Amino acid sequence: MPKPVEELKAALGTPRRIVIVPHQKPDADALGSSLGLAGWLQKNGHTVHVVSPTDYPHFLAWLPGNDGVVVYDLKRGDAEYTPLFAQAEYIFCLDFNDLKRVEPLDQLIRQSPAQLVLIDHHEAKTDFANYEYWRVSAAATAELIYEFICLMGGQAQIDQAIAQCLYAGIMTDTGSFKYPATSSHIHRIVADLLDIGIDHTTIHRRIYDTNTENSLKLLGFALANRLYVMRDHKTAYIALSKEDLKKYHHKTGDTEGMVNYALSIEGIVLAALFKEEEGCVKISFRSVGDFSVNEFAKAGFNGGGHKNAAGGKVLTNLEAAVKQFQQAVGLLQALKA
């Protein structure tokens, strides 16, 4: 049975060796939570390494502390990273609830003698951590990191750098404060962060208004040529092949938010974005209202996430993945017009 994180307060009163791990392809919430927590821990004398299992979008590179992030390189293998995990006393697992979400770091985490600390807000948690701070109703993991710092007695130590990281995570995971999970509580947290002196306009611009020419051209191409609507099932999807992505020199983050364009079509309840990679197809799901894409992703696409935002992955080609999706949607009586 995992222990409550409140029990860590005494242990963290002494300098520790700590590793922080976000999920694969970390977004602003995962990376912002990791860097915000790292900044606070370092203030208290801890030796901290943020280790990402993959690369992440270029528009997050401005986050304070980003220069110190260690990005796992498959070409180098585990040997270079093993000492960090073998020597760690605590490993903080942020914004994921299953070690499958951090491959290939999952084995290094399992082999480490460190105590594992889970801080997350996704549904369908697996029990792998020694300590947990998990609440599905939270709008963002950054919200939980703010609360964790307060529980540890560190609220007064949150400076502008930490606040920027946490605000970036909260802003993005609430959809700029429009998603249903946005609460009065999270607005009070944001008020505290604003009082610290962060420039919220600049943070928004750096994340949402920092496009490359290729990413904008890819968006235009996708909407003009790869957007499909299943009107009878209130569903729309975008399907991008390996060739499409190569043509526009796709980089991590270039399709961030693209699925929301499909969801924005009047009358659409379910949207998906398919991205074909070598040997697999990755899928982003979005929905509005009561339809749970978390359950939909778990049932047929090896995924999960939140009620209205989830992801999946199938080991097939794009054509087969889209056909599987069409068949699954066809069986959904709730979405039929």
C-alpha positions as CSV (number, residue, x, y, z in Angstrom):
1,M,0.0,0.0,0.0
2,P,1.6,3.3,-1.0
3,K,2.3,5.8,1.7
4,P,1.0,9.4,1.7
5,V,3.6,12.0,0.5
6,E,3.2,13.9,3.8
7,E,5.5,11.3,5.3
8,L,8.3,12.6,3.1
9,K,8.6,15.9,4.9
10,A,11.1,14.7,7.5
11,A,13.2,12.7,5.0
12,L,13.4,15.7,2.6
13,G,14.7,17.8,5.5
14,T,18.1,16.2,4.8
15,P,19.9,16.6,1.4
16,R,19.1,13.6,-0.9
17,R,20.0,12.3,-4.3
18,I,16.9,12.6,-6.4
19,V,15.9,11.8,-9.9
20,I,12.7,13.2,-11.5
21,V,11.2,11.5,-14.5
22,P,8.3,12.8,-16.7
23,H,6.5,10.7,-19.3
24,Q,7.6,10.1,-22.9
25,K,7.4,13.2,-25.2
26,P,6.8,15.4,-22.1
27,D,4.4,18.3,-22.6
28,A,4.4,21.6,-20.7
29,D,2.7,20.0,-17.7
30,A,5.1,17.0,-17.4
31,L,8.2,19.1,-18.0
32,G,7.0,22.2,-16.1
33,S,6.1,20.0,-13.1
34,S,9.5,18.3,-13.3
35,L,11.5,21.6,-13.5
36,G,9.4,23.4,-10.9
37,L,9.8,20.5,-8.4
38,A,13.6,20.3,-9.3
39,G,14.0,24.0,-8.7
40,W,12.4,23.8,-5.2
41,L,14.3,20.7,-4.2
42,Q,17.6,22.3,-5.3
43,K,16.8,25.3,-3.1
44,N,16.8,22.9,-0.2
45,G,20.1,21.4,-0.9
46,H,19.1,18.2,-2.7
47,T,21.1,16.9,-5.7
48,V,18.5,16.6,-8.5
49,H,18.5,15.3,-12.0
50,V,15.6,15.6,-14.4
51,V,15.8,12.7,-16.9
52,S,13.4,12.6,-19.8
53,P,12.8,9.3,-21.6
54,T,12.6,11.1,-25.0
55,D,13.0,14.5,-26.6
56,Y,10.2,17.1,-26.3
57,P,8.9,20.2,-28.2
58,H,11.3,23.0,-29.0
59,F,8.8,25.6,-27.6
60,L,9.5,24.3,-24.1
61,A,13.2,25.0,-24.2
62,W,12.8,28.4,-22.5
63,L,11.5,26.8,-19.2
64,P,13.9,27.7,-16.3
65,G,16.2,24.7,-15.6
66,N,15.7,23.2,-19.1
67,D,19.5,23.3,-19.8
68,G,20.0,20.7,-17.1
69,V,17.6,18.1,-18.4
70,V,19.1,14.8,-19.3
71,V,17.4,13.3,-22.4
72,Y,17.8,9.6,-22.9
73,D,19.6,8.7,-26.0
74,L,18.9,5.2,-27.4
75,K,22.2,5.1,-29.2
76,R,24.1,5.4,-26.0
77,G,22.0,2.8,-24.1
78,D,21.5,2.3,-20.4
79,A,25.1,2.4,-19.3
80,E,25.4,6.2,-19.3
81,Y,22.3,6.6,-17.2
82,T,22.5,3.7,-14.8
83,P,24.6,5.5,-12.2
84,L,22.0,8.3,-11.8
85,F,19.3,5.7,-11.0
86,A,21.5,3.3,-9.0
87,Q,22.6,6.1,-6.7
88,A,19.2,7.9,-6.4
89,E,17.5,7.7,-3.0
90,Y,14.2,9.0,-4.4
91,I,12.7,8.9,-7.9
92,F,9.8,11.2,-8.5
93,C,7.5,10.0,-11.2
94,L,5.5,12.9,-12.6
95,D,2.5,13.1,-14.8
96,F,2.2,9.4,-15.6
97,N,0.7,6.4,-13.7
98,D,2.2,3.4,-15.4
99,L,5.9,2.7,-16.0
100,K,5.1,1.8,-19.6
101,R,4.8,5.5,-20.1
102,V,8.5,6.1,-19.5
103,E,10.1,3.4,-21.7
104,P,13.0,2.9,-22.0
105,L,13.7,4.3,-18.5
106,D,11.2,1.8,-16.9
107,Q,13.8,-0.9,-16.4
108,L,16.3,1.6,-14.8
109,I,13.6,2.7,-12.4
110,R,12.6,-0.9,-11.5
111,Q,16.2,-1.8,-10.9
112,S,16.9,1.3,-8.7
113,P,17.0,0.9,-4.9
114,A,15.4,4.3,-4.7
115,Q,12.0,5.0,-3.1
116,L,9.5,5.9,-5.9
117,V,7.2,8.9,-5.5
118,L,4.2,9.2,-7.8
119,I,2.6,12.6,-8.4
120,D,-0.1,12.4,-11.1
121,H,-3.7,13.1,-12.1
122,H,-4.4,10.4,-14.8
123,E,-7.1,7.7,-14.5
124,A,-6.4,4.0,-14.2
125,K,-3.3,4.2,-12.0
126,T,-1.1,1.2,-11.5
127,D,0.5,0.5,-8.1
128,F,4.3,0.8,-8.5
129,A,5.3,3.7,-6.2
130,N,6.2,3.7,-2.5
131,Y,4.6,7.1,-2.0
132,E,1.6,8.7,-3.9
133,Y,0.0,12.0,-4.4
134,W,-2.6,11.2,-7.0
135,R,-5.9,13.0,-7.7
136,V,-7.8,12.5,-10.9
137,S,-9.9,15.7,-10.2
138,A,-6.7,17.8,-10.4
139,A,-6.5,19.7,-13.7
140,A,-2.8,19.4,-14.0
141,T,0.2,17.7,-12.3
142,A,1.6,21.1,-11.9
143,E,-1.3,21.9,-9.6
144,L,-0.3,18.9,-7.4
145,I,3.3,19.9,-7.4
146,Y,2.3,23.3,-6.0
147,E,0.3,21.6,-3.3
148,F,3.2,19.2,-2.6
149,I,5.6,22.0,-2.1
150,C,3.1,23.6,0.3
151,L,2.7,20.3,2.2
152,M,6.5,20.2,2.6
153,G,6.4,23.7,4.1
154,G,8.0,25.3,1.0
155,Q,5.4,27.7,-0.3
156,A,7.4,30.8,0.6
157,Q,10.3,29.4,-1.4
158,I,8.4,29.4,-4.7
159,D,10.3,32.0,-6.8
160,Q,9.6,33.3,-10.3
161,A,11.5,30.5,-12.0
162,I,9.5,27.8,-10.2
163,A,6.3,29.7,-10.7
164,Q,6.8,30.0,-14.4
165,C,7.3,26.3,-14.7
166,L,4.1,25.5,-12.7
167,Y,2.0,28.1,-14.5
168,A,3.1,26.7,-17.9
169,G,1.9,23.3,-16.8
170,I,-1.4,24.5,-15.4
171,M,-2.1,26.8,-18.4
172,T,-1.7,24.1,-21.0
173,D,-3.4,21.2,-19.2
174,T,-6.4,23.4,-18.5
175,G,-6.5,24.4,-22.2
176,S,-5.9,28.0,-21.1
177,F,-8.4,27.5,-18.4
178,K,-11.3,26.3,-20.6
179,Y,-11.4,22.5,-19.8
180,P,-14.0,21.2,-17.3
181,A,-11.4,20.3,-14.7
182,T,-10.5,24.0,-14.3
183,S,-11.6,24.8,-10.7
184,S,-11.8,27.8,-8.4
185,H,-9.0,26.1,-6.5
186,I,-6.6,26.1,-9.4
187,H,-7.5,29.8,-10.1
188,R,-6.4,30.5,-6.6
189,I,-3.1,28.8,-7.2
190,V,-2.6,30.8,-10.4
191,A,-3.4,33.9,-8.4
192,D,-0.6,33.0,-6.0
193,L,1.8,32.4,-9.0
194,L,0.8,35.8,-10.5
195,D,1.5,37.5,-7.2
196,I,5.0,36.2,-7.4
197,G,5.5,38.3,-10.5
198,I,5.4,36.0,-13.5
199,D,4.6,37.4,-16.9
200,H,1.7,35.1,-18.0
201,T,1.4,36.8,-21.4
202,T,5.0,35.9,-22.3
203,I,4.5,32.3,-21.1
204,H,1.4,31.9,-23.3
205,R,3.2,33.4,-26.3
206,R,6.3,31.2,-25.9
207,I,4.2,28.1,-25.9
208,Y,1.3,28.8,-28.3
209,D,2.8,31.4,-30.6
210,T,6.3,30.0,-31.3
211,N,5.7,28.0,-34.5
212,T,8.1,27.0,-37.2
213,E,7.4,27.6,-40.8
214,N,7.2,23.8,-41.4
215,S,4.8,23.2,-38.5
216,L,2.4,25.8,-39.9
217,K,2.6,24.3,-43.4
218,L,2.0,20.9,-42.0
219,L,-1.1,22.2,-40.2
220,G,-2.4,23.7,-43.4
221,F,-1.7,20.5,-45.4
222,A,-3.4,18.4,-42.7
223,L,-6.6,20.5,-42.6
224,A,-6.8,20.7,-46.4
225,N,-5.9,17.1,-47.3
226,R,-6.0,14.8,-44.3
227,L,-9.1,15.8,-42.3
228,Y,-12.0,13.4,-42.5
229,V,-15.5,13.7,-41.0
230,M,-17.8,10.9,-40.0
231,R,-20.8,13.1,-39.7
232,D,-23.2,10.3,-38.9
233,H,-21.1,9.5,-35.8
234,K,-20.2,13.1,-34.8
235,T,-16.6,12.2,-35.3
236,A,-13.7,13.8,-37.2
237,Y,-10.0,12.7,-37.5
238,I,-6.7,13.7,-39.1
239,A,-4.5,10.9,-40.4
240,L,-0.8,11.7,-41.2
241,S,1.4,9.2,-42.9
242,K,5.2,8.8,-42.5
243,E,5.6,10.5,-45.9
244,D,3.4,13.4,-44.9
245,L,5.5,14.0,-41.8
246,K,8.7,13.6,-43.6
247,K,7.7,16.1,-46.3
248,Y,7.2,18.8,-43.7
249,H,10.3,17.9,-41.7
250,H,8.2,17.0,-38.7
251,K,9.7,17.5,-35.2
252,T,8.4,16.7,-31.8
253,G,5.7,19.2,-30.9
254,D,4.8,20.2,-34.5
255,T,1.3,18.5,-34.2
256,E,0.6,19.7,-30.7
257,G,-3.0,20.8,-30.5
258,M,-3.8,19.7,-34.1
259,V,-6.4,17.3,-33.0
260,N,-8.4,20.2,-31.4
261,Y,-9.1,21.6,-34.9
262,A,-11.0,18.4,-35.8
263,L,-12.9,18.6,-32.5
264,S,-13.8,22.3,-33.1
265,I,-16.0,21.3,-36.1
266,E,-19.6,22.1,-35.2
267,G,-21.5,19.0,-34.0
268,I,-18.3,16.9,-33.5
269,V,-18.1,15.0,-30.2
270,L,-15.1,12.7,-30.9
271,A,-11.8,13.6,-32.6
272,A,-8.6,11.8,-33.3
273,L,-5.1,12.5,-34.7
274,F,-3.2,9.6,-36.3
275,K,0.6,9.9,-36.7
276,E,2.4,7.0,-38.5
277,E,5.8,6.1,-37.2
278,E,8.2,3.3,-37.9
279,G,6.3,0.1,-36.9
280,C,3.4,1.8,-35.1
281,V,0.8,4.5,-35.2
282,K,0.3,7.0,-32.3
283,I,-3.1,8.4,-31.8
284,S,-4.4,11.4,-29.8
285,F,-8.1,11.4,-28.8
286,R,-10.2,14.3,-27.7
287,S,-13.9,14.5,-26.9
288,V,-16.5,16.9,-25.5
289,G,-19.3,16.1,-23.1
290,D,-19.9,12.8,-21.5
291,F,-18.1,10.6,-24.0
292,S,-14.9,9.2,-22.4
293,V,-11.9,8.8,-24.7
294,N,-10.0,7.4,-21.8
295,E,-12.2,4.3,-21.9
296,F,-12.3,4.3,-25.7
297,A,-8.5,4.4,-25.8
298,K,-8.1,1.7,-23.2
299,A,-10.6,-0.6,-24.9
300,G,-9.1,-0.8,-28.3
301,F,-5.9,1.3,-28.7
302,N,-3.5,0.3,-25.8
303,G,-3.9,3.7,-24.3
304,G,-5.7,5.9,-21.8
305,G,-5.5,9.3,-20.1
306,H,-8.3,11.6,-19.1
307,K,-12.1,11.5,-19.8
308,N,-11.8,14.1,-22.6
309,A,-8.2,13.7,-23.6
310,A,-6.3,10.5,-24.1
311,G,-3.7,8.8,-26.2
312,G,-3.1,5.4,-27.8
313,K,-0.7,3.4,-29.9
314,V,-1.2,0.5,-32.3
315,L,1.5,-1.7,-33.8
316,T,0.3,-1.5,-37.4
317,N,0.3,0.8,-40.4
318,L,-1.8,4.0,-40.9
319,E,-4.4,2.4,-43.1
320,A,-5.1,-0.5,-40.6
321,A,-5.1,1.9,-37.6
322,V,-7.7,4.2,-39.3
323,K,-9.8,1.2,-40.3
324,Q,-9.8,-0.1,-36.7
325,F,-10.8,3.4,-35.5
326,Q,-13.7,3.6,-38.0
327,Q,-15.0,0.2,-37.0
328,A,-14.8,1.0,-33.3
329,V,-16.6,4.3,-33.9
330,G,-19.2,2.5,-35.9
331,L,-20.1,0.4,-32.9
332,L,-20.7,3.4,-30.7
333,Q,-24.4,3.8,-30.4
334,A,-24.0,6.9,-28.2
335,L,-22.4,8.9,-31.0
336,K,-24.8,8.1,-33.8
337,A,-26.7,11.1,-35.0
